[in-house]
Amino acid sequence: MITGLRRSALYVPCDSEKMIEKALEVPADLLLLNLEDGVTASRKDVARAQAVRALTTLNFGTHELVVRINSLDSEIGLCDLDAVVPCRPDGICLPKIESAGAIQAADQKLRALESRHALPAGGLKLHAMIESAAGMLCAREIAAASGRMSSLIFGSADYSADARCLPGEDRMEMLLALQMIVAGARASSIDAIDAPCFDLHNSDLLRREATQARRFGFDGKSALRPGQLAILNEIFDVTTEEKAWAEKVLAELESAEERGRALSTLEGRLIDNPHRSAAERILRRARLLNR
């Protein structure tokens, strides 16, 4: 059973049995079992076999399990899909997506595999990596390409290389990409997950990036090591102050409706329906966290 939150998403290289075993206990909401980047060509078969073993024999508890396969334009990617779909992960992560057509093609392949293995139609979800200028410019179409779509995941390393930008610590050079990914995800009511912080032991930088991502509207952020997860869960969590604010907003707007008014004020600030929507979203997330 998964939590329904994606505050943190940990990449787990499946060519490492030790890393897979360690992932059983980490506090990540989502585990990205990685068969693509980070696994050398000579270890692809090993990684695939170990992903199958993990999915069929290990108990990952409440972690959402998503397998990041290789490109479906390659024989390796097709083998990945054929191998992992019968193991019933929660989803498939597709790398370097640049068009809605790529999502639709993956959807068709999944539909055929679900039918072949007597799995529920549409049960496997899709997560698309946005890793290029072309992908960024098509974020909205990608997000809307299939009912299976669950998130857009930013791949900043490949994006920076493709866009030829040199991002600094404030990431202002990637501002458009960050905003386009969030906007694309929101337009289809799916999640947006930020790229990992590559300075693995710099907790201050990780905190700044995560705070920036949350302010932009991201639902969570990827991680490359378990030590990054606590900060991500904290930043993307629902705070006591946020929950209290949300409860006050709903109570005040309900009172205003009883007086025949569509808006009101709270602590000197105007509140109306957009604030109601924000408050309801906060409380939904709080319930998922049993807060």
TITIMAR-80740 format. One line per field, with one value per residue (C-alpha): residue number from 1; y, x, z. Coordinates in Angstrom, 2 decimals, decimal comma, padded with zeros to 5 digits. Layout:
N
i (NUM_...)
yy (Y_...)
xx (X_...)
zz (Z_...)
# end
This chain:
291
i (1_2_3_4_5_6_7_8_9_10_11_12_13_14_15_16_17_18_19_20_21_22_23_24_25_26_27_28_29_30_31_32_33_34_35_36_37_38_39_40_41_42_43_44_45_46_47_48_49_50_51_52_53_54_55_56_57_58_59_60_61_62_63_64_65_66_67_68_69_70_71_72_73_74_75_76_77_78_79_80_81_82_83_84_85_86_87_88_89_90_91_92_93_94_95_96_97_98_99_100_101_102_103_104_105_106_107_108_109_110_111_112_113_114_115_116_117_118_119_120_121_122_123_124_125_126_127_128_129_130_131_132_133_134_135_136_137_138_139_140_141_142_143_144_145_146_147_148_149_150_151_152_153_154_155_156_157_158_159_160_161_162_163_164_165_166_167_168_169_170_171_172_173_174_175_176_177_178_179_180_181_182_183_184_185_186_187_188_189_190_191_192_193_194_195_196_197_198_199_200_201_202_203_204_205_206_207_208_209_210_211_212_213_214_215_216_217_218_219_220_221_222_223_224_225_226_227_228_229_230_231_232_233_234_235_236_237_238_239_240_241_242_243_244_245_246_247_248_249_250_251_252_253_254_255_256_257_258_259_260_261_262_263_264_265_266_267_268_269_270_271_272_273_274_275_276_277_278_279_280_281_282_283_284_285_286_287_288_289_290_291)
yy (000,00_003,39_006,66_008,74_011,33_011,93_014,24_012,27_009,91_007,89_006,55_002,94_001,48_-002,05_-003,42_-003,09_-005,74_-003,86_-000,65_-002,52_-004,13_-000,78_000,81_-001,42_000,75_004,26_006,98_007,74_008,01_006,71_004,38_004,72_001,30_002,43_000,40_003,36_006,05_004,94_001,35_000,59_-001,21_-004,33_-004,48_-003,92_-007,59_-007,91_-004,83_-006,10_-009,52_-007,96_-005,60_-008,61_-010,43_-007,40_-006,86_-010,50_-011,44_-008,34_-006,45_-002,71_-001,76_001,60_002,66_003,44_001,29_002,73_001,15_003,54_001,55_002,27_003,99_002,07_003,00_000,44_-003,34_-003,00_-000,86_-003,29_-006,15_-004,09_-003,54_-007,19_-008,31_-005,92_-005,53_-009,07_-008,20_-005,53_-002,44_000,63_002,41_002,75_005,75_006,63_008,48_011,43_011,92_014,65_014,17_013,03_010,35_008,62_008,37_007,09_004,43_003,31_003,22_000,85_-001,45_-001,52_-002,27_-005,29_-006,56_-006,11_-008,14_-010,85_-011,23_-010,83_-007,60_-004,83_-002,58_000,79_-000,25_000,53_004,25_006,29_008,83_010,87_012,24_015,75_015,98_018,19_021,50_019,65_017,77_020,95_022,72_019,77_019,29_020,07_017,68_014,93_015,24_014,99_012,16_009,27_008,60_006,59_009,68_010,28_012,67_014,69_014,24_016,81_015,50_018,60_017,11_016,06_019,20_021,47_019,66_019,87_023,53_024,37_026,31_026,56_026,55_028,20_027,41_029,51_027,55_030,70_029,43_026,61_028,77_028,36_024,58_024,37_026,49_024,73_021,32_022,46_024,17_021,11_018,82_021,09_021,40_017,64_017,36_015,16_015,55_017,33_016,02_018,13_016,93_015,75_017,88_016,59_018,01_014,88_016,00_019,68_019,73_023,53_023,51_020,61_022,56_025,68_023,72_021,87_025,09_026,73_023,74_023,82_027,54_026,86_024,28_020,94_018,08_016,57_016,16_013,28_012,06_010,24_009,00_008,07_010,81_013,43_012,07_013,53_017,09_016,49_014,98_017,92_020,59_019,01_018,00_019,71_021,87_022,43_026,11_025,23_022,84_025,41_028,07_025,73_024,91_028,59_029,41_026,78_027,76_031,47_030,91_028,63_031,35_033,92_031,73_031,59_035,40_035,36_036,35_034,61_036,03_037,19_038,21_036,21_037,95_041,06_039,29_038,75_035,08_033,53_030,41_030,09_030,05_027,43_025,21_025,64_024,87_021,73_020,51_021,06_019,10_016,26_015,95_016,12_013,23_011,16_011,81_010,94_014,45)
xx (000,00_001,42_000,94_-000,26_002,47_005,60_007,60_010,77_011,79_014,99_016,91_017,94_020,53_019,31_022,73_023,54_021,89_023,14_021,36_018,12_018,22_018,97_016,00_013,63_014,10_014,52_011,89_011,28_007,69_008,67_011,47_012,76_014,25_016,77_017,71_018,77_021,39_023,68_023,75_026,53_025,76_027,54_025,31_021,89_020,93_022,05_020,06_016,93_017,17_017,68_014,72_012,52_013,79_013,16_009,63_008,67_010,38_010,87_008,35_008,75_005,91_004,31_006,90_005,52_007,59_008,36_010,82_012,87_013,45_015,67_014,26_011,50_013,21_015,88_015,82_017,06_014,08_011,61_013,23_012,97_009,25_008,56_010,39_009,01_005,35_004,38_005,94_003,28_005,23_003,14_004,46_006,99_009,29_010,12_013,42_014,01_010,42_010,01_006,51_002,99_003,45_006,12_003,70_000,91_003,21_004,19_000,52_-000,23_002,64_001,46_-002,09_-000,88_001,24_-001,58_-003,84_-001,21_-000,58_-004,22_-003,47_-006,04_-006,28_-004,70_-003,38_000,25_000,96_003,45_006,00_007,78_011,29_011,63_015,32_015,62_014,51_012,09_010,59_010,24_008,41_005,99_005,45_001,73_001,08_003,16_001,25_-002,09_-001,10_-002,52_-004,79_-001,91_000,22_001,06_004,00_006,52_010,04_012,73_016,12_018,27_021,65_020,56_018,46_021,42_023,60_020,90_020,08_023,81_023,11_025,46_023,20_024,42_023,32_020,16_019,21_017,86_019,20_016,62_013,74_011,69_012,09_011,04_007,96_006,99_007,14_004,94_002,48_002,31_001,68_-000,94_-002,83_-003,47_-003,76_-000,69_002,41_005,67_008,92_012,07_015,55_018,00_020,66_023,96_026,10_025,47_026,69_025,68_022,56_022,30_022,16_019,70_017,44_017,61_016,82_013,93_012,49_012,75_011,05_008,19_007,70_007,50_004,77_006,59_005,11_008,49_012,10_014,33_017,23_020,45_021,27_019,16_020,78_018,92_015,44_014,76_015,23_012,99_010,22_010,45_010,34_007,44_005,54_002,42_003,43_001,35_001,04_-000,23_-002,84_-004,02_-004,28_-006,27_-008,73_-009,22_-009,78_-012,49_-014,19_-014,18_-015,47_-018,23_-019,22_-019,17_-021,48_-023,96_-023,96_-024,57_-021,03_-018,65_-015,48_-014,15_-010,96_-008,60_-005,95_-006,40_-006,12_-008,85_-009,78_-012,12_-012,46_-008,78_-007,85_-010,56_-009,00_-005,53_-006,84_-008,63_-005,47_-003,40_-005,88_-006,00_-002,22_-002,41_-004,87_-002,49_000,13_-002,35_-001,97)
zz (000,00_-000,98_000,86_-002,08_-001,43_-003,48_-001,23_-001,88_-004,69_-004,24_-007,24_-006,51_-008,93_-009,53_-010,41_-006,70_-004,53_-001,46_-002,51_-003,19_000,25_001,88_000,09_002,07_005,15_003,77_004,41_000,72_-000,49_-003,92_-005,00_-008,56_-009,29_-011,85_-014,92_-017,08_-016,33_-013,53_-014,80_-017,28_-020,53_-019,29_-016,19_-017,78_-017,71_-014,09_-013,09_-014,83_-013,18_-009,75_-010,26_-011,07_-007,98_-005,78_-007,09_-006,67_-003,40_-001,23_000,89_000,31_002,64_001,84_-000,74_-004,18_-006,56_-009,99_-012,40_-014,51_-017,69_-020,65_-023,72_-025,47_-028,73_-027,78_-027,51_-023,93_-022,98_-024,55_-022,63_-019,44_-019,98_-020,81_-017,68_-015,07_-016,06_-014,91_-011,51_-011,04_-009,96_-009,22_-012,28_-015,08_-015,45_-019,04_-019,67_-021,98_-023,12_-025,75_-027,15_-026,37_-029,02_-026,95_-024,03_-026,25_-027,73_-024,22_-023,23_-026,11_-025,15_-021,55_-022,65_-024,64_-021,75_-019,24_-021,47_-021,99_-018,25_-017,15_-015,27_-014,64_-017,69_-017,03_-013,63_-014,33_-014,11_-016,14_-014,99_-017,67_-017,34_-018,80_-019,70_-022,78_-024,27_-026,56_-023,62_-021,59_-024,41_-024,71_-020,96_-021,12_-024,03_-022,39_-019,12_-020,95_-023,32_-021,27_-018,35_-016,90_-016,40_-012,74_-012,72_-014,65_-013,26_-014,02_-015,16_-014,73_-015,70_-019,19_-019,54_-018,74_-021,26_-023,94_-023,27_-022,89_-019,73_-016,76_-013,70_-010,53_-007,01_-007,39_-010,56_-012,21_-015,54_-015,32_-014,11_-017,29_-017,26_-013,61_-014,22_-017,46_-015,77_-012,89_-015,24_-017,50_-014,56_-013,02_-016,31_-016,15_-012,35_-011,98_-009,79_-010,53_-009,03_-009,03_-009,99_-007,33_-005,70_-007,06_-004,25_-002,23_001,19_001,04_003,19_003,04_-000,76_-000,71_001,63_-000,58_-003,74_-002,08_-000,64_-004,06_-005,70_-003,22_-003,79_-007,53_-006,87_-007,04_-005,02_-004,18_-005,17_-006,23_-004,12_-004,97_-001,48_001,56_003,63_001,57_002,30_005,74_004,50_001,47_003,57_005,95_003,22_001,31_004,46_005,80_008,74_011,86_010,87_007,38_008,74_011,28_008,56_006,31_009,07_009,85_006,16_005,75_008,99_008,12_004,57_005,86_008,32_005,49_003,38_006,24_006,17_002,42_001,47_-000,95_000,61_003,95_005,74_007,91_009,99_007,87_004,51_001,94_001,40_-001,16_-003,32_-004,38_-000,69_-000,09_-002,76_-001,27_002,22_001,05_-000,70_002,47_004,56_002,02_002,26_006,05_006,09_003,96_006,62_009,39_010,79)
# end
